[in-house]
Amino acid sequence: MQETYKNIVVDEAKVASEVKNIIQGGLGNYTEKEALSIILNCIDLTTLEGADTKSKVNALCEKGLTYVNKGKNIPNVAAICVYPTFAKQVSEKLKGSGIKTACVAGAFPAGQSPLFVKLIEVKYAVDEGAEEIDMVISRGTFLEGDYKTIYNEVLAIKQFCGEAHLKVILETGELQNLRNIRIASDISIAAGADFIKTSTGKINPAATEEAFYVMLQSIKSHYEKTGKMIGIKPAGGISEPEQALNYFKLVNTVLGEKWLNNKYFRMGASRLADKILEKIV
């Protein structure tokens, strides 16, 4: 499979320049308030700590459900993301709300478990009510050049997701360079990812605009070849509205307005939601 990707070249200086130009530009057809409202509706509120409790998860669900009550045209968030042991609780709490139940599964955050273990965890999460699965590739396997194993694992996990959407986390901060990020994006999409996602939020660097731009280019290329839209999710370290707007601009410029909804654009940024709400209100 390495032969498939040997001709991929990514000019890192050119990427940095293009990202800078896009970020310095405007919001296209959107006002800042409109863009921030879209971003709020695309946020996955998340708690992924060893100290998570049922009461903490319940409070997060309550928070997610109440944004719509904060004022005129204020949307709710897109999803609540938790560990699989809380999937049933979240699913029942969110029933009928339109907010999705998302779970990390498949040996999150390291990806360093045998495939059968990953598949069992994914199946458990789906059986408990998860509508979206956020898996993470094994970066060690990828860096060894074993692209076939990465492809096969994503493919198998996608099959075990059933009707649940699959977000594939690349953990871009561990992939060493933008070329690797492009290859990991292409492999994940080819194997059936519904979304590709930058980071687990557990390492630094997490999301960067340059990594995100390269992932957008992979999605664009796939769309131009197949007509199929793949979603994208930056996550990790996005805590200010200004940062979030940078990612909005990148999606709008590279992929266009039809990606600017929570079916194809998500943001993992729990600390961000209240700050965006303040700006909108």
C-alpha positions in Angstrom: 0.0 0.0 0.0 3.0 2.3 0.4 3.3 2.4 -3.4 -0.1 4.0 -3.6 1.0 7.1 -1.6 4.7 7.4 -2.6 4.1 10.3 -5.0 2.3 12.5 -2.4 4.1 15.7 -1.8 3.1 18.5 0.6 4.9 21.8 0.4 4.8 22.9 4.0 5.9 26.5 3.3 3.1 26.9 0.7 0.5 25.4 3.1 1.6 27.9 5.8 1.3 30.8 3.4 -2.1 29.7 2.1 -3.5 29.2 5.6 -2.2 32.7 6.6 -4.0 34.3 3.7 -7.3 32.6 4.4 -7.2 33.4 8.1 -6.5 37.1 7.3 -9.5 37.1 5.0 -13.1 37.6 5.7 -16.0 35.3 6.6 -17.5 35.3 3.1 -21.3 35.6 3.1 -21.5 35.4 6.9 -21.5 37.9 9.7 -19.4 37.1 12.7 -22.5 36.4 14.7 -23.9 34.0 12.0 -20.5 32.2 11.9 -20.4 31.8 15.6 -23.9 30.5 15.7 -23.0 27.8 13.2 -19.9 26.9 15.2 -21.9 26.6 18.4 -24.2 24.2 16.6 -21.2 22.2 15.5 -19.5 21.7 18.9 -19.2 18.3 20.5 -19.3 18.9 24.2 -16.9 16.5 25.7 -15.8 15.0 29.0 -13.1 12.3 28.8 -11.5 12.1 32.2 -10.7 9.3 34.5 -12.6 11.1 37.2 -15.9 11.3 35.1 -19.0 10.4 37.1 -22.6 9.9 36.3 -23.4 13.2 37.9 -20.7 15.0 35.9 -21.9 13.5 32.6 -25.5 14.3 33.5 -24.6 18.0 34.1 -22.8 18.1 30.7 -26.0 16.8 29.0 -28.1 19.4 30.8 -25.7 22.1 29.7 -25.9 20.9 26.1 -29.7 20.9 26.1 -30.1 24.4 27.4 -28.3 26.5 24.9 -31.4 26.8 22.8 -33.1 28.4 25.7 -30.6 31.2 26.0 -32.1 33.5 23.4 -33.5 33.9 19.9 -31.8 31.9 17.2 -29.4 30.3 19.7 -28.8 26.7 18.6 -27.9 23.7 20.8 -24.6 21.9 20.4 -24.2 19.0 18.0 -23.3 16.1 20.3 -22.2 15.0 23.8 -19.0 12.9 23.7 -18.1 10.5 26.5 -16.5 7.2 27.2 -18.6 4.1 26.3 -19.6 3.4 29.9 -21.8 6.5 29.8 -23.3 5.9 26.4 -26.6 4.6 27.7 -27.0 7.4 30.2 -26.3 10.0 27.6 -28.5 8.4 25.0 -31.5 8.3 27.3 -30.9 11.9 28.5 -30.7 13.3 25.0 -33.6 11.3 23.5 -35.7 13.4 21.2 -33.4 16.4 21.5 -31.6 16.1 18.2 -28.2 16.2 20.0 -26.2 13.1 19.2 -24.6 10.6 21.6 -20.9 10.3 20.7 -18.3 7.9 22.2 -14.6 7.5 21.9 -13.9 3.8 21.4 -11.3 1.5 19.9 -8.5 2.0 22.5 -8.7 5.8 22.8 -6.4 7.7 23.1 -3.4 5.7 22.2 -4.8 3.1 19.8 -2.4 0.6 21.2 -4.6 -2.5 21.6 -5.3 -5.5 19.4 -8.0 -5.1 16.8 -10.4 -7.5 18.5 -10.3 -5.5 21.7 -11.0 -2.3 19.7 -13.9 -3.9 17.9 -15.5 -5.2 21.2 -15.4 -1.7 22.6 -16.9 -0.2 19.5 -19.7 -2.8 19.5 -20.4 -2.2 23.2 -20.6 1.6 22.7 -23.0 1.2 19.7 -25.2 -1.3 21.6 -25.4 1.2 24.5 -26.7 3.9 22.3 -23.7 5.7 20.7 -24.7 7.3 17.4 -21.2 8.4 16.6 -17.9 6.7 17.3 -14.6 8.6 17.6 -11.7 6.2 17.0 -8.0 6.9 16.8 -5.5 5.3 14.5 -2.4 3.7 15.9 0.3 6.3 15.2 3.1 3.8 15.9 1.8 1.4 13.2 1.4 4.3 10.8 4.9 5.6 11.4 6.3 2.1 10.8 4.9 2.5 7.3 2.3 -0.2 7.8 -0.5 1.6 6.0 -2.4 -1.6 5.2 -3.0 -2.3 8.9 -4.3 1.2 9.4 -6.6 0.8 6.5 -7.9 -2.6 7.6 -8.5 -1.4 11.2 -10.5 1.6 10.1 -12.4 -0.6 7.7 -13.2 -3.2 10.4 -14.3 -0.6 12.9 -16.5 1.1 10.4 -18.3 -2.2 9.8 -18.8 -2.7 13.6 -20.3 0.8 13.8 -23.4 -0.3 12.0 -25.6 2.8 11.6 -23.3 4.9 13.8 -21.1 7.5 12.1 -17.3 7.0 12.3 -14.9 9.8 13.1 -11.3 8.8 12.6 -8.8 10.7 14.8 -5.4 11.1 13.2 -3.6 12.6 16.2 -1.8 15.0 13.9 0.6 16.2 16.5 2.2 12.7 16.5 2.4 12.3 12.7 5.6 14.3 12.3 4.9 16.2 9.1 2.1 17.4 6.8 2.8 14.7 4.2 2.0 12.0 6.8 -1.1 13.9 7.7 -2.3 13.9 4.1 -1.5 10.2 3.8 -3.3 9.3 7.0 -6.3 11.4 5.8 -6.4 9.6 2.5 -6.2 6.2 4.1 -8.9 6.9 6.6 -11.3 8.2 4.0 -10.6 5.3 1.7 -11.4 2.9 4.5 -14.8 4.4 5.2 -14.4 7.3 7.6 -17.5 9.5 7.7 -15.3 12.2 9.4 -11.6 12.8 9.9 -10.6 14.5 13.1 -7.3 16.2 14.0 -6.7 15.2 17.6 -7.6 13.4 20.8 -7.0 16.6 22.9 -4.6 14.5 25.1 -1.3 15.7 23.6 0.4 18.9 22.4 0.3 20.1 19.7 -3.3 19.3 19.2 -5.2 20.9 16.3 -3.3 23.3 14.1 -4.6 25.3 11.1 -1.9 23.8 8.9 -2.8 20.2 9.7 -6.5 21.0 9.3 -5.9 22.6 5.9 -4.1 19.5 4.6 -7.0 17.4 5.9 -9.4 19.7 4.0 -7.4 19.2 0.8 -7.8 15.4 1.2 -11.5 15.7 1.6 -11.7 18.1 -1.4 -9.8 15.7 -3.6 -12.0 12.8 -2.6 -15.1 14.8 -3.3 -13.9 15.9 -6.7 -13.2 12.2 -7.6 -16.3 10.6 -6.1 -18.9 13.3 -5.3 -19.0 12.0 -1.7 -18.8 14.6 1.2 -16.7 13.6 4.2 -16.9 15.6 7.4 -14.1 17.2 9.4 -13.5 18.0 13.0 -10.7 20.0 14.6 -10.3 19.2 18.3 -7.9 20.1 21.1 -6.7 23.5 22.3 -9.5 25.5 20.6 -10.7 27.6 23.5 -11.3 31.1 22.0 -13.9 32.3 19.5 -11.2 33.9 17.3 -9.5 30.5 16.9 -12.8 28.8 16.0 -13.5 31.4 13.4 -10.1 30.6 11.8 -11.3 27.0 11.3 -14.6 28.2 10.0 -12.8 30.3 7.4 -10.7 27.4 6.3 -13.7 25.1 5.8 -15.6 27.9 3.9 -12.7 28.7 1.6 -11.5 25.2 0.8 -14.8 23.2 0.8 -17.5 25.7 0.6 -20.8 26.6 2.4 -22.4 23.2 2.1 -19.9 21.9 4.6 -20.8 24.5 7.2 -23.3 22.5 9.2 -23.0 19.8 11.9 -23.5 17.0 9.4 -20.1 17.7 7.9 -18.3 20.1 10.4 -17.8 19.5 14.1 -15.5 21.1 16.6 -14.2 19.5 19.8 -14.0 22.5 22.1 -16.0 22.2 25.3 -14.4 25.3 26.8 -15.4 27.3 23.8 -19.1 27.0 23.9 -19.9 29.4 26.7 -17.5 32.0 25.2 -19.3 31.8 21.9 -22.6 32.1 23.6 -21.5 35.3 25.3 -20.5 36.8 22.0 -23.8 35.8 20.2 -26.0 37.1 23.0 
